[in-house]
């Protein structure tokens, strides 16, 4: 019945528009500022991007790490539509970069109404689309001799634009990095003409991208094609909220002796209805038609959530329950069921919450063993759901915010190094670890006084399973940005990792570059009516370093120049 139902609704996807909870952590926007001119040298979405811990498997291919979790462990959304799908790998992946930063109006974290839906062990990162203003912008990027051009238009009826990026090889303090050029071409259109209806179209495509994250001295491999398409139509009518959407992923990867072609057509259903002033019902269904390395799969996930919110005196209470079901068909047959919940109490600027999230195993985890230069990842059809229970205490008064959390992960999907090699390669079996613990804390300041704006972000994370440390965790990182009128300085710091997993210790890309980083950037801009010329000097002290588990060092000392003409 689930398959029949899914095919009946395969041409529509309905997404929740009304959020029962507002995001608690930083929300950023690149819309023109009206209260201060001191904080828009870098748009707030760019500042938020810089604060996030971003791993790069190759230049331009970004993977956010959130509280030690990454890949398919966190929920990636675009305009509230779930990007995370059954092909997302458990380690770093590049899908976050499929959304061009030129079209990201804000980056939001932890909109708790979506937090418990499928593919979320550690919260949500939602890229909200928008262009902010009409402009023509051209940039030169010195550390890769690259050029980026963007044209955007915003009116009462619509907003949108086109952007294209073309770079040569990345240059760090050691010299030029072979096989590291990048390109992306994108177009975006969103209608604003109807009060209750919003149509969105986005396409981004890259061709012939070499990957630098090869293991040791092995040969690199290439992305012949990366393409992402989004079509959505959101409709709000009274207490009813729905939007229609379709997503398409295309990948063509060439390795030394093989070529892997992957497609994923994603349809779904999601509907939100306000049963009363306090109660909200949400139903969603995402149906995926996957072709991966000459194998075909269908993957259907269904979620229904009931939430309740009330205020007693000055205290706000929120409780929610989610039932989730996944069905996998064609080359493999498997079903999964999960129950999850949330309870949050808030008073003025303080809140405490308990959230249980879950993640169903991916197609790659269940059915497709992967052979790489590093070794062989062996799939496991007997995997169980991952679950995570997170306890959080936070304070945010707009100026100062802090957050501490403890997370218990059960049935964590990880890899176990087998004693015997397979075809002369290390072999890793995908398994459910018994349990894992993570804890961490965040401290931040956003201070705007006259012409001086200061932003400080610091984060610490620790994680361990029963027998090993959790892979790819940077223990501490921070970003400090100060801007005075038209000048800014940014300092980024990352500590050396001491607690490394067995897998990390065997990866030369990690253990051979585990030195932390200390990077300083400065910039200045000139403005005259509709014209703006900006200058950024990256890595002014020419320090080496990379984000832990990246395959890309920070660029060498280099210049970025941008010219903007506001239409």
N, C-alpha and C positions, 0 to 999 in steps of 0.2 A: 504493500500500500504506500509505503514511503516513497518508493521509486516512481510509482504512478502519479502520486501527488506532486513530486518534484518536477516531473516533465510537464504537468499541467500548468505549473507556475514558472516554467523555465524562461519565459520571456519577460518576466518582471522581477524587480527586487524592491522591497519596501523597507525603508530605513527609518528609525526613530528620529524625529526632529526635536521633540520636547525632551529636555533633560531634567530628571527629577532632582538631580544634584548639580550644583555648580562646581567646576574644577577648583581645587584648593590651592594647588601649586601655581607657579608663575604662568601667566598667560601673556603672550606678547603679540604685538601688532605692528605692521609697517605702514599703517595709515598715517597721514600727516598729523603731527602733533599740534594741539591747540593751546596747551597749558605751558609748554616749555620748548624752546628751540635747542636745549642743551643735550637732548638724548636721541637725536635722530641722525647722527653721523652714520653709525651703523643702525639699521632698522632694528627694532626690538626682536623681530623674528631672527635676525642675524645674531644678535646678542644671545638669545636663547639657544641657538644652534651652537655658538661658541662655548656656552656653559655646559652643554651636554657632553658626555663622554662619547666621542665618535671614533669608532674603529674603521680603518680603511684597508680592505683587502687589496685594493689597487686604487690609484688616483681617481677621484670622482665617484667611487663606489662606497657609499657611506652606510655604516651599520651602527645605530645608537645602542649604547649599553645603559640600561636603567636599573639602578640599585643592584648591580652585579648580574642581571639577567639580560638576555639578548636574543636575536633571531626570532624563532617561533615561540619563545617563552613570554614575550610581551605582545600586546595587541597594537598593531599599526593600523591607523585609520586615515582616511582622507575625506574631509567634509563629513565625518561621522560614519562613512562607509568602510566596512572592514576590508583592508588590504590583505591582512594575514590569511594565508590559505594553506591547503594540505601539502604544498610543495616547499614551504618555507623550511629551511634547514635549522637544526638545533644550534649550530654554531653561527658565526657571522654570515650575514647575507647582504645583498646589495639593494634590496627593494625600496628602502627608504629614499634612495637617490633617484628613483623613477619619477618622483615629483620634483620638478625644477624649483629651486629656491626662489627664482624670480617670481613665481606664482604663488608663493606661500605667504598669506597675510598674517598668520599666527601659528604658533606651535603650542598646543595645549596638552597638559598631562592630567591623567586621573580624573576624567569625567565619570564619576562613580556609577552613573546609571548604566554604563556600558562595561564596567570593570569586570563583572562576573561572566560575561559572555565568553564563548569558546576562544581559545588561544590567548589566555591571559593568566599568567602566573604572577606577574609583577606589575600590573597596571597597564595604562594605555598611553600612547603618544598619537595625538590627532593633528594632522597637518590641515589647517583650514585654508582653503584657496581664496585668493583675492589679489588685486594688483595695487590697491591703495590710491593710485593717481595715473593720469595719462602722461607718458614720457617716452623719450628715446634715450637709451643708455648704451654706451660703448665702453668696453674695458679692455685693457691690456694687462696680462698676468706675467710678470717677469720671470718667475721661477720655472715656468714651463713654456715660455714664448707663446702663450695662448691668448686667444681673443674671445670675448663674449659680447654678444649684441642682443638687446632686448627692446622691443616696441610694445607698449601697453596702452590701452584706452579704457577709460572708465566714464560712464555716463549714467543717467537715470535709468536707461533701458537695459544696458548690458555692461559687462567688463570682460576684458580678455587681453590676449597678446600673443606674440611669438617670440621665441628666444632660441639662439643657437650658440653652442660652445664648441671650440676646436682648439686643442692644446697639443704641444709637442711633448717630448719626454720630460718627466719630472726631474728637477735638480735639487739635491740636498747638499749638505756640507761635504759629502764624500765625492760629489761629482754628479754626472748625469746617470739616471737610472734607466737601463735598457727596457724596452717593452712597457712603457708607462704612459703613452699618449692616451688622450681621452676625447670623446666628442659626444654631443647630445643636441638633438633638434626637437623642439616642442612647440605645441600650440594649445591655447586654452581659451574657452569662451563660456561665459555664465550670464544668463539673462536675469535682469532685475525688474522686468517690466510689469509682472503680475504680483499682486500683494500676497496671494496664497500659493504661488507656483514658482519654482526656481529650477531652470534647466542648466546642466553643466556638461561640458565636453572637454576632455583633456587627452592629448596623445603626446607621448615622448618616445624617442627612438635613438639608439646608438648603433653604430656599425663598426666592425673590425677593431674591437678594443682588445689589446693584449693584456694579459693578467701578469702582474709582478709577484704574486704571492705563491710562486712555485717553491717546492721544498728543496732545501740545500742547493745542489747544482743541477737539478733536473731541468728539463725543457719547460718553458712557459706554455700556456694554452691561451686561446683567443675566444672572445665573444664575437662571433660573426654578426650576431643580431641580438639586441635587447629592445623589446618594444612593450609599451604599456598603454592601454586604452581604457578610458572611463567615460561612460555615458550614464547620467543620472537625471531624474526629474522628481523633485521634492514637492509634495502637495500638503498643505495644512488647511484643515477645514474644521473650525470649532474645536472640539475635543479630540478630533481624529488627526493623525499625523502619519503620512506615508510618502515614500519617494521611490521612484523606479530607477533601477541601475543595472548596468552591465559592465563587467571588467574582462579584459583579455590580456594575457601574458604570453609573449613569444620569446623564446631563447634558442639560440643556435650556437653550440660550443664545439670548437675544434681542439682536440688534443693531438698528441703525436701520431697515434695510430687509429683514432676513432673520431666520430662526430656524433654529438647528442643534440637532438632537436626536441624541444619541449613546448607544448602549448597548454594553456588552461583557460577555459571559458567559464566564467563565474556568474551565475544567476542566483537570485535569492528572493526571499520574502520577509518583510518586516513591517509590523504594524503596531502603533501605539495609540492607546485609548485611555483618556482620563475618566476612570470610573466614578470618581468623586473628587472633591477638593484635596483629599489626602491619599487617594489610592490610584495607582497607575498600573496598567497592564501592557506588556510589550511581548510581541511574538515575532520571531525571525526564523528564516530558513535560507541557507546558502547552499546552492547546488553547483558542484564543480564537475566539469567534464575535462579530464586530464589525459594528455598523451605525453608519455615520458619514456624516452629511450626505447621506442618500438613497443611499449606496453600501454594499454588503455585502462583507465580507472574512472569510476564515478565516486564522488565523496560528498555526502549530504549531511549537513549539520543543522539541527533544529534546536532553538532555544525559546523558552517562554519564561518571563520574569514578572513577578508581582511585587510591587513596592508600596510602602506606607510611610508617610511623613507627617509629623505633628509637632506642635510647639506647646510646651507646658511652662508657663511663666516665660523666662528668657532662654530656656533650654530647648534646643532642637533635637528631635529624635528621628532617625531614619532606619527602617528595616526593610530587607528585600530577600526574596528567595528566587532561585533560578533552577529550572530543570533543563538539562541539555541531553541531546541524543545525536549520535553520529552513526551513519550507515555507509559502508564501503562496498562497492560492487565491481563486477566484471572480473578482472584477472585475480582478485582476491575477494573473499567474502568475510566481513567482520562487522560487528556492532558494538557500540560503546554507549554507556549511560552515566550521567553524572548529576549530582545535586550540589548546589553551592548557595552561599548566603552572605549577607552583609548586615552589620549593625553599627551605627555611628551616632555619637552624642557630641553636640557642639554647643559651646557657650561663648558668645562674642567672638574673640579671636582664637579660641582654643577648641580643638576637637580630638576625639579619640575614636578609633574604629577597629573592628575585627572584620576581615574580609577573607572569604575562602574562594579562590579561583581554581581553574583547572585548564588542562590542555590535552586534547586528544592526540594520539601519535600521528605523525605525518606519513604520507605515502612512502617517503624515503626511509623512515624508521621501520616501517612494517614490511615493505615488499622489495625494495631496490637496494642491493648491495652496491657500494660505490668503490671503484678502484682508482686510486690517485697515486702520485709519486710518493706520497707519505706512507701509504699502506692501503689496506682493504677494510672498509667499514661494512660489516656483515649485518644485514637486516634481520629483524626478529618479528615474526607475525604474532607472537604471543605477548606483546607488550600491553601494559595496562595504562590507564589514564594517569597523567601527572596531576597532583594537586598541591596547592600552596595555601597555607593559612597565615595571614599577615596581621600582626598587631601593631598599630601605629598611634603615636601621640604627637601632635603638631600644634604649633602656634604661628600665626601670621597676622600682623597688624598693618601690612602694607609697606612699612619701613623695614621691619626686621621679621625674619621667619626662620623657624627651625623645625626639624622633623627627626624623630628617632623611630626605628622599626625593628621588629624581630619577625623572621619568616621561617616557618617549618615546611619543608618540602617533602612530600612522600611520593614514592614510586618515581623519583626523578629519573628521567631518561638520560642516560649517559653512556659512555663507552668503556669497555673493559678490555685491556690488553691481554690477548691470549698467549699462552706459553709457546705455542708452535707457530712458525711462520707459514704463510700460504703463498706458494709460487715465489718464494724467496723474499716476500714482503711481510712487514709487521701486520698482524691481523687484529682488528678491534671488533668485538661483538657489542651490538646495541642492547642494553639491558635496562631494567628498572632498578636503581639503587634503593636500598631499604629506606633511607631517609637522608635529609641534608638540612643544615641550619645556616641561616644567613642573618646578619644584623648589620645595621649601619646608621648613619646620621647625616643630616644636611643642615648647614647654617648659611644664611644669606642675608644681604643688606641691599636695599635699593633706596638711595638717598638723593633727592633732587633739591638743591638749595641755590637760588638765584641762577647763575650761569654754570654751576658746577653739578655734574651728575656722577654718582659713584655707585657701582654695582659690584658686589662681592658674593661669590658662590664657592662653598667648600663642601666636599662629600667624602665620607669614609665608608668602605664596604668590606665585609669579611664573610667567607662562606666555606663550608666543609661538609663532605659526605661522611658516611661511616668510616671509610678507609682512605679518603683522598681529599685534597682541596678541590674546590670548584674551579674549572678552567676559566682563564681569560678575565680575571678580576683584578682591576687596578685598586690597590688598597686606599689610596687617597689622591684626590685631584682637586684643583681649585682654579678659579678664574677671577681676576680683578680688573675692572675696567673703570677708567676715569675720563670724563670728557669736560673740557672747559671751552665754551663757545664753539669754535670750529676746529679745535684740536682734541685728539684723544690719545690715550695710551692704554694698552691692554697687556696684562701679564698672565701667563698660563703655566701652571706647575703640576707635575705628576710624579708621585713617588715611585721608587723602584719596588717591584713586587718581591717579597720574600717567601711567601707561601705559594709555591707553584705546584700545580697538579703534575701527575706522571706524564700526561699527554703534552702539557706545556714544556716539560723538561726535555722531551724528545723532539721538539719542534725548533729548528734552528732559527726560524723567523721570530721566535719569541725569546728563547733562552739566550740567543746571541745578540739580542738588542734590548735587554732588560736593564736599561740604565736610567729610566725616568726621563723627565724633560723639564726645562726651565726656559720659556720662550717669551720674548718681549716684542710687541708690535706697536708702532706709532702711526699716526695719520693726521692729515690736515686737509681742509677743503676751502675752496673759494666760491662764493656765491654772488651772482649779479643778475637780479630779476629772474628770468626763466632758465638761466645758465648755471651749471655747477661743475666744477672741476675738483676732483678729490685725488689725494695721494696717500698711499699706505706703504710704509717700509716694514716688511716682514722680517722677523728674527734679527733685530738690529745688532745683537751680539754674536750672531752666527753660531748658535749653539746646536749641537746634534741632539737627537732624541726623537722618540715616537710614542704615541699612545700605546700602552701595553696591548700586545696581541695584534697590532697593526702590521701590515707589510710595507708601510710607507713612512719614511721619516718626515719630520717637519721640513719645510723648504729652507734652502739656504737664504742668507741675507739677499733680499730682492725687493723690487718695486712693483706695486700695482697702481695703475692710473685709470681713472674713469671720468668720462664726460657725460653729463646728463642735461637734456633739454626738455623742460616740462611744457607739455602742449597746452 
